[in-house]
C-alpha cells in the first residue's frame, strides 16, 4: 500500500513557508509504531552507559600521545563539563518533547525544519558510522586473541551485524535487557582493572612523557597548549553517544519522569568511570607505555606487573564485552534516529515501517548493511570513529543552541524537569562544543572533510527534494505545528 494518497494535491506548508506537507494514508502512523512502555529509568541509564563504555576500554589513550597526561586530563575535564551541561539541557527537552526523534525533534521545534534535519543528520552520521568502527575494533580483538584461527576480520563484522541486528529485530524490551547484561559484565571488568592497578599507582608514571619544544610545553603539558586542544577529541571518547538516551523516549514507561533520571544517572556513572580509568591506567603502567596502544587496559596491566598475568587475560577477553555493548546499543540509536527522520518524510518513508514486533526493521537493516560494507572496505577503525566524532560535535553545537532558543522563545512550555542554571548551563556546553568541532580538524582533517561531504549531501537531498514532501502527522512536526498555532492565537 502506498504511503501517500492519490486524492488531492500536497497540503500547503503550515508551520513554515519553506516546507510543504503531503497527505498520507489514514493508517500511515499505524504502520510506524514503536513498542510503548518497554524501558524504565534504570534501563535507560544502562542504555546510556552501554553507548559509551567501549570508550573506557580503548581510544581515550591516544590523547596521551597528543597531549600527555596533563593535556588529556584538562581535555577530559572540559569535555565532562560540556557533556554534563548538555545532558541537563537534554533532560529538560526530552521530558518536555518526548519523541523518538530526540535531537532532531528538539532542534525542529527550536530551529525550524532545516535546523532539525541538520541536527538529525549529524546524529545519524555519528550513530551509523560508529558501529562500523567498533566492529573493526572487535575484529582486531578477536584476531589478537587468536580466536577461531581468523586471519581476516570480515567474518567477525558480518557475525556482529547479523546477531545484534537480529536481537534488535525481536523487540526493544528483549534488546535492552540483553544490552544491560553485557554492559554489567563490562563494568565488572572495569572494576577489576581499577582494583588491580591501585597497588601499582605512582604519580611519577603519569608524567613520564618528556616535554617537547612546543609552545607552553611542560612536564604537565609535554606537547603544549596545541596538544591539549588536540586531546579534546579523545576526552570525548569517555562520554561519546550518551546523548542518545532520549531516542528511547517513545518506548519509555514514563518519559517525562524517566528520561531525566536515566540520562543524568548514566552521565554520573560515566564521569566516575572516566576519572578512575584516566588515573589508574597511566598511573599504574606509565603514560608512555599505553599512549599508542590499541588495547590499553590489558597493556597497562602487563606493564604494571612486568608481564602477562591472569588479570591481563581477563581484561583482554572481557574487553570484548565493552566493545560489544557499545556496538549493540548504538545499533538501537541509529535505527531510532533514522526511523524518526523517515517517518516525518525527511528521508525515504519506507525506512520507517515497523513490523509485528513494533521494531523499525528497515531502519535496522539498511544502515547495518552499509556499516558492514564500510568496515569491510576500509578496515580503518580510527578513521571511521573520527568521522563519527565530527558528526557528534556538530550535533552538540545544534542541540545546545536548541535548548537556549527554546528557553528564550517558549518560556511557557511545560517542562517537567528544568535545567539547573537554565541557558547559562547550555551556553557553557555550546562554547565547549564549538571548541570540540575545531579540535576535530586538528586531529584528522580527512575525517572532518569526509563527514562534511556526507553532511552536505544530506542537506542537498532535503533542500531539493524532501522538504516538499514532509508528513505533518509525524509527532515532531505536530509539535512545531502546535507552536505555530499558539503563536497565531497570541497575535
C-alpha positions in Angstrom: 0.0 0.0 0.0 1.3 3.4 -0.8 2.2 5.8 1.9 0.6 8.7 0.1 -3.0 9.1 -1.2 -3.8 9.9 -4.8 -6.5 12.3 -3.9 -5.7 16.0 -3.9 -2.5 18.0 -4.2 0.0 18.3 -1.4 -1.2 20.4 1.5 0.4 23.8 1.8 3.1 24.4 4.4 1.7 25.4 7.8 4.4 25.6 10.3 6.9 27.1 7.9 6.7 28.6 4.4 9.9 26.8 3.5 8.4 23.3 3.6 5.4 21.6 2.1 3.4 18.7 3.5 1.8 15.8 1.6 -1.3 13.9 2.5 -0.7 10.4 3.9 -2.9 7.3 4.3 -5.1 7.0 7.4 -3.0 4.1 8.7 0.4 5.7 7.9 1.3 6.1 11.6 -0.2 2.7 12.5 2.4 1.1 10.3 5.1 3.1 12.1 4.5 2.4 15.8 7.1 1.6 18.4 6.5 -0.5 21.5 5.4 1.7 24.4 6.4 1.2 28.0 9.4 -1.1 27.4 12.0 0.8 29.4 12.1 2.4 32.9 14.8 4.8 34.1 17.2 2.1 35.1 17.2 0.5 31.7 17.6 4.0 30.2 20.6 4.7 32.4 22.0 1.3 31.4 21.5 2.3 27.7 23.4 5.5 28.3 26.4 3.7 29.8 26.2 1.0 27.2 26.5 3.5 24.4 29.8 4.8 25.8 31.5 2.0 27.7 33.7 0.9 24.8 35.5 4.3 25.1 36.8 3.2 28.5 38.5 0.2 27.0 40.2 1.8 24.1 40.6 5.1 22.2 40.9 7.6 25.0 44.6 6.7 25.5 45.6 8.2 22.1 45.0 11.6 23.9 48.2 10.8 25.9 50.1 10.7 22.6 48.6 14.0 21.6 48.7 16.0 24.8 50.4 13.9 27.6 48.6 13.1 30.8 48.1 16.7 31.8 46.7 17.6 28.4 44.3 14.7 28.4 43.3 15.5 32.0 42.4 19.1 31.1 40.6 17.9 27.9 38.6 15.2 29.7 37.6 17.7 32.4 36.4 20.2 29.8 34.5 17.5 27.9 33.0 16.2 31.1 31.7 19.8 31.8 30.4 20.0 28.2 28.6 16.7 28.3 27.3 17.3 31.8 25.9 20.7 30.9 24.4 19.4 27.7 22.9 16.4 29.5 21.0 18.7 31.8 19.6 20.5 28.7 18.7 17.2 27.0 17.0 16.0 30.2 14.8 19.1 30.1 14.0 18.9 26.4 13.4 15.1 26.4 10.9 15.4 29.2 9.1 18.3 27.5 9.2 16.8 24.0 9.3 13.0 24.4 9.6 11.8 20.8 11.7 9.2 19.1 13.4 11.9 17.0 15.1 13.3 20.1 17.7 15.7 18.9 16.0 16.2 15.6 12.7 16.8 17.4 14.2 19.3 19.8 16.0 21.2 17.0 13.0 21.0 14.7 10.9 22.9 17.2 13.7 25.4 18.1 15.4 26.0 14.8 12.9 25.0 12.1 12.9 22.2 9.5 16.4 22.8 8.2 17.9 23.1 11.7 16.0 20.0 12.8 17.1 18.0 9.8 20.7 19.2 10.1 20.8 18.1 13.7 19.2 14.7 13.0 21.6 14.1 10.1 24.7 14.9 12.3 23.4 12.4 14.9 22.7 9.8 12.2 26.2 10.1 10.8 27.6 9.6 14.3 25.5 6.6 15.1 25.6 4.9 11.7 29.4 5.1 11.4 30.4 4.3 14.9 29.2 0.6 14.9 31.3 0.0 11.8 34.4 1.4 13.6 33.6 -0.7 16.7 33.1 -3.8 14.6 36.7 -3.3 13.3 37.9 -3.0 16.8 36.1 -6.2 17.8 37.7 -7.9 14.8 41.1 -6.7 15.9 40.5 -8.1 19.4 39.4 -11.5 18.0 42.5 -11.7 15.8 44.8 -10.6 18.6 43.4 -13.2 20.9 43.8 -15.9 18.2 40.2 -16.9 18.4 38.8 -19.1 15.7 42.0 -19.0 13.8 41.0 -16.0 11.8 43.4 -14.0 9.7 40.9 -11.6 8.2 38.2 -9.9 10.3 35.4 -9.5 7.8 33.6 -12.7 9.1 33.6 -11.1 12.6 32.0 -7.9 11.2 29.3 -10.0 9.5 28.5 -12.1 12.6 28.3 -9.0 14.8 25.8 -7.3 12.5 23.8 -10.5 11.9 23.5 -11.4 15.6 22.9 -8.0 17.1 20.7 -6.6 14.4 18.7 -9.8 14.8 18.3 -9.4 18.5 17.0 -5.8 17.9 14.5 -7.2 15.4 13.0 -9.4 18.1 11.9 -6.3 20.1 13.2 -3.4 22.1 12.5 -5.0 25.5 14.5 -8.0 24.7 17.3 -6.0 23.2 17.6 -3.6 26.1 17.8 -6.5 28.6 20.5 -8.2 26.7 22.4 -4.9 26.4 22.0 -4.4 30.2 23.6 -7.8 30.9 26.5 -7.2 28.5 27.1 -3.8 30.0 27.1 -5.2 33.5 29.9 -7.6 32.6 31.9 -4.8 31.1 31.5 -2.7 34.2 32.7 -5.6 36.4 35.8 -5.8 34.2 36.5 -2.1 34.7 36.1 -2.5 38.5 38.5 -5.5 38.5 41.0 -3.4 36.4 40.9 -0.4 38.8 41.3 -2.7 41.8 44.3 -4.4 40.2 46.1 -1.2 39.2 45.7 0.8 42.5 48.7 -1.1 44.2 50.9 -0.2 41.3 50.0 3.5 41.2 52.7 6.2 41.2 52.3 9.9 40.4 55.6 9.9 38.6 54.3 7.4 36.0 51.6 9.9 35.0 54.2 12.4 33.8 56.8 10.1 32.1 56.4 11.7 28.7 59.3 14.1 28.1 58.3 17.7 27.3 58.8 18.9 23.7 59.7 22.4 22.5 56.0 23.2 21.7 54.6 26.5 22.9 53.5 26.1 26.6 55.2 22.7 27.0 56.0 21.5 30.5 56.1 18.2 32.4 52.3 18.6 32.9 51.7 19.6 29.2 54.5 17.9 27.3 53.0 18.8 23.9 52.0 22.3 25.0 48.7 24.1 24.5 48.2 22.7 21.0 48.5 19.2 22.3 45.9 19.9 25.0 43.5 21.1 22.3 44.1 18.1 20.1 43.4 15.8 23.1 39.8 17.2 23.3 38.8 14.7 20.7 40.0 11.9 22.9 38.5 13.3 26.0 35.2 12.9 24.2 35.6 9.1 24.0 34.8 8.8 27.7 31.3 10.2 27.0 30.6 9.9 23.3 27.0 8.9 22.5 25.4 9.3 26.0 23.2 12.0 24.3 21.4 9.1 22.5 19.3 8.2 25.6 16.4 10.5 24.6 16.0 8.4 21.4 14.2 5.9 23.6 11.5 8.4 24.6 8.6 6.8 22.8 9.5 3.4 24.2 9.9 4.6 27.8 7.3 3.9 30.5 7.1 7.5 31.7 9.3 9.6 29.6 8.5 12.9 31.4 9.9 11.3 34.6 12.2 8.6 33.5 14.2 10.4 30.8 15.8 13.0 33.1 16.6 10.4 35.7 18.0 7.9 33.2 20.3 10.2 31.3 21.6 12.1 34.4 22.3 8.7 36.1 24.2 7.5 33.0 26.3 10.6 32.9 27.2 10.4 36.6 28.3 6.8 36.2 30.4 7.7 33.1 32.2 10.6 35.0 33.2 8.1 37.7 34.5 5.6 35.2 36.4 8.2 33.3 38.1 9.5 36.4 39.1 6.0 37.6 40.5 4.9 34.2 42.3 8.1 33.5 44.1 8.0 36.8 44.8 4.3 37.4 45.7 3.1 33.8 48.6 5.6 33.2 49.3 5.9 36.9 49.9 2.2 37.2 51.6 1.5 33.8 53.0 4.9 32.8 51.5 7.2 30.2 54.2 6.4 27.6 53.5 2.7 27.8 49.9 2.9 26.7 49.8 6.1 24.7 49.6 4.4 21.3 48.1 1.0 22.3 45.0 -0.4 20.5 44.3 -2.4 23.7 45.4 -0.1 26.5 43.9 -1.7 29.6 45.5 -5.2 29.2 48.7 -3.5 28.1 48.6 -1.4 31.3 48.3 -4.4 33.4 51.2 -6.1 31.7 53.4 -3.0 32.0 52.5 -2.6 35.7 53.1 -6.2 36.6 56.1 -6.9 34.3 54.4 -9.4 32.1 51.3 -11.3 31.3 49.1 -12.5 34.1 45.5 -13.7 34.9 44.1 -10.1 35.3 45.5 -9.0 31.9 43.9 -12.1 30.3 40.6 -11.4 32.0 40.6 -7.8 30.9 41.6 -8.8 27.4 38.7 -11.2 27.0 36.1 -9.2 28.8 37.2 -6.1 27.0 35.2 -7.6 24.1 32.1 -7.2 26.3 32.7 -3.4 26.4 33.0 -3.2 22.6 30.0 -5.4 22.1 27.9 -3.4 24.5 28.5 -0.2 22.6 28.1 -1.8 19.2 24.8 -3.4 20.3 23.4 -0.2 21.8 24.4 2.2 19.1 22.6 0.0 16.6 19.5 0.8 18.6 20.3 4.5 18.4 20.8 4.7 14.6 17.6 2.8 14.0 15.5 5.3 16.1 17.1 8.4 14.6 16.6 7.1 11.1 13.0 5.9 12.0 12.0 9.4 13.1 13.5 11.3 10.2 11.9 8.8 7.8 8.5 8.8 9.5 8.4 12.6 9.1 9.4 12.4 5.4 12.9 14.0 5.7 14.3 10.7 4.4 12.6 8.0 2.3 9.4 6.9 4.2 9.7 3.2 3.6 12.7 3.2 6.0 10.3 3.9 9.0 7.9 1.0 8.6 7.7 -1.3 11.7 6.9 -5.0 11.9 4.7 -7.1 14.1 7.1 -6.7 17.0 7.0 -2.9 16.7 10.6 -2.6 15.6 11.7 -0.5 12.6 13.2 -3.4 10.7 14.4 -1.5 7.6 15.9 1.3 9.8 17.9 -1.5 11.5 18.9 -3.5 8.4 19.8 -0.8 5.8 22.4 1.1 8.0 23.7 -2.2 9.2 24.4 -3.3 5.7 26.1 0.0 4.9 28.1 -0.3 8.1 29.3 -3.8 7.3 30.3 -2.6 3.8 32.3 0.3 5.3 34.1 -1.9 7.8 35.0 -4.5 5.2 36.1 -1.9 2.6 38.2 0.3 4.8 39.3 -1.7 7.8 40.2 1.6 9.3 38.5 2.0 12.7 40.4 5.1 13.6 39.2 7.0 10.5 35.6 5.9 10.9 35.5 6.8 14.6 36.8 10.2 13.8 34.1 10.7 11.2 31.6 9.7 13.9 33.1 12.2 16.4 32.9 15.0 13.9 29.2 14.3 13.3 28.7 14.2 17.1 30.4 17.5 17.8 28.3 19.3 15.1 25.2 17.9 16.6 26.3 19.1 20.1 26.5 22.7 18.8 23.0 22.5 17.4 21.5 20.7 20.5 22.8 23.2 22.9 21.7 26.0 20.7 18.2 24.4 20.5 17.9 24.4 24.3 18.8 28.1 24.5 16.4 29.1 21.7 13.5 27.1 23.3 14.1 28.8 26.7 14.0 32.2 25.1 11.2 31.7 22.6 8.9 29.4 24.7 9.3 30.2 28.3 5.8 28.9 28.9 6.5 25.4 27.5 5.5 22.7 30.0 8.8 21.5 31.4 8.5 18.6 33.9 12.3 18.9 34.5 14.2 22.2 34.3 17.9 22.5 33.7 19.9 23.8 36.7 21.3 27.2 35.7 19.0 27.5 32.6 20.5 28.8 29.5 23.8 29.7 31.2 24.4 26.0 31.6 23.9 25.1 28.0 25.8 28.2 26.9 28.9 26.7 28.6 28.2 23.5 26.7 27.8 25.4 23.4 31.1 27.2 23.7 32.9 23.9 24.5 31.1 22.1 21.7 32.4 24.7 19.2 35.9 24.1 20.6 35.5 20.4 20.1 34.5 20.9 16.4 37.6 22.9 15.9 39.7 20.2 17.6 38.5 17.6 15.1 40.2 19.5 12.3 43.5 19.5 14.3 43.4 15.7 14.7 42.1 14.3 11.4 41.2 16.8 8.6 40.5 13.9 6.2 37.7 12.5 8.5 36.4 16.0 9.0 36.3 16.5 5.2 34.5 13.2 4.6 31.9 14.0 7.3 31.3 17.5 5.8 30.8 16.0 2.4 28.2 13.4 3.7 26.5 16.2 5.7 26.2 18.4 2.6 24.8 15.6 0.5 22.1 15.0 3.1 21.3 18.7 3.2 21.1 18.8 -0.6 18.6 15.9 -0.5 16.5 17.9 1.9 16.6 21.2 0.1 15.9 19.9 -3.4 13.5 17.0 -2.6 12.3 16.1 0.8 11.3 19.5 2.2 8.5 19.4 -0.3 7.2 16.0 0.9 7.1 16.2 4.7 4.5 14.5 6.9 2.5 16.8 9.1 1.1 13.9 11.2 4.6 12.9 12.5 4.9 13.8 16.2 7.9 16.1 15.8 6.1 18.0 13.0 2.9 18.2 15.1 4.9 19.8 18.0 6.0 22.5 15.5 2.5 23.0 14.2 1.1 23.4 17.7 3.7 26.1 18.5 2.8 27.9 15.3 -0.9 27.8 16.1 -0.3 29.1 19.6 1.7 32.0 18.2 -1.1 32.8 15.8 -3.7 32.7 18.6 -1.5 35.0 20.7 -1.3 37.5 17.9 
